[in-house]
Amino acid sequence: MHYAYRFRLNPTPEQREQLDYHRDTCRQLYNHALNEFEQIPDSAGTLNQRVRQVRDQLTDLKEWWNELNDLYSTVAQAAVMRVEDSIKALSELKERGYNVGSLNWKAPQDFRSFTYVQSGFEFDSKNGQPVLSLSKLADIPIVNHREIPDDVTIKEVTIKKEPTGEWFASFAVDGKQTPEKPTDSERCVGIDVGILKYAHDTDGTAVGSLDLSDECERLERAQRDLSRKEHRSNNWEKQRKVVAQRHADLKRKRRDFLHKLSNYYATEYDLVAVEDLDAKGLVELPGNSRNRASAAWGTFKRMLEYKCDREGTHFVAVDPKDTTKECASCGVKTEKPLWVREHSCPSCGFEADRDANAAINILSRGYDQLGVGYSEETPVETALPVDTSVSAKRVVEAGSPITRSQRLLVSSQNSKSSDDTLKERTASAVSE
């Protein structure tokens, strides 16, 4: 498993010039390597073999290209091998249906990072201040806001300049835990994501969506001011930085929310089941696409996946089809428009919150996909349906695969009990 720890750098003005110099040298080397690669025929070997042919030319390049001698060896090699990564990323986009062309040379504003691979970097402390020592560059002050675990291996460090002008260091680490199959149904959860309520799980927890209206409004004002400036003028450049800062504020607030939420589920449970949503397809649907894009469901799923892998928690992405329509009690599908927020099954009379019903279905599919099952001996319950057109009774059979949290949802919805009653039942269930 590969994931990254990101730290802010606080370089001095002189160090900023050095960082920009190294970044631009890597950019020029990348453009040169791309030009050399395009002249090698496809019959010369695989993609990796052709890129390595270009990389092997570095020794000869240093004889006449003096700036390359200022780069650490692995930094120059990584800049060349970046051609392979770019081509693979382009191929993946084409496979996913995007209309993309060929690779182009990188302009100064488009090449924002360079990478130290395996060596050439280390943490240090000078005058009581943590610094990141980079070979052939400088000892740059770093904001060490958290410790990197001792049981992981640092594979590489990427130094990146954001559009706001800030510098960051991302430490790519390698560490893997092999989770065992969950044995406690109390530590398994299914999560249904949405817009009004960002997440609703099988334990009855509902998390509201993040309010980013103020940040979006500030961004729109900054973009309008930018459109009124003369392109590439000094005032335009100043306003461009303001727009970049507004984008950064919006991104940081959203990612902070997603990081905290995904970390909660990854650390508190042994099994996490979510919907395998097609985020790109949902955004392209007509109507409300802005809110769907702002929800960043794909980002949340990716964060949750790697955090579960890091914590040794099982992560399961299930088919989202009909999780809302299907009754969690009897499995009968019921059509309901989006504005209907309550699930009421006409067959068995089971009533629950729309999202709670979907969360139970997601967890059940997660059990099936993972190949585990729980058969707690639950008592047989019957209840007359409320406000349904079909006169039927709901039956929860003995020995059915239902967790305590699910039983709480079922019992709490028998006669549309009040919020106070639900809170009391939740508290009693937790205290068991």
Secondary structure, 3 states (H helix, E strand, C coil): CEEEEEEEECCCHHHHHHHHHHHHHHHHHHHHHHHHHHCCCHHHCCHHHHHHHHHCCHHHHHHHCHHHHHCCHHHHHHHHHHHHHHHHHHHHHHHCCCCCCCCCCCCCCCCCEEEEECCCEEEEEECCEEEEEECCCEEEEEECCCCCCCCCEEEEEEEEECCCCCEEEEEEEECCCCCCCCCCHHHEEEEEECCCEEEEECCCCEEECCCCHHHHHHHHHHHHHHHCCCCCCHHHHHHHHHHHHHHHHHHHHHHHHHHHHHHHHHHHCCEEEEECCCHHHHHHCCCCHHHHHHHCHHHHHHHHHHHHHHHCCEEEEECCCCCCCECCCCCCECCCCCCCCEEECCCCCCEEEHHHHHHHHHHHHHHHHHCCCCCCCCCCEEECCCCCCCCCCEEECCCCCCCHHHHHHHHHCCCCCCHHHHHHHHHHHHCC
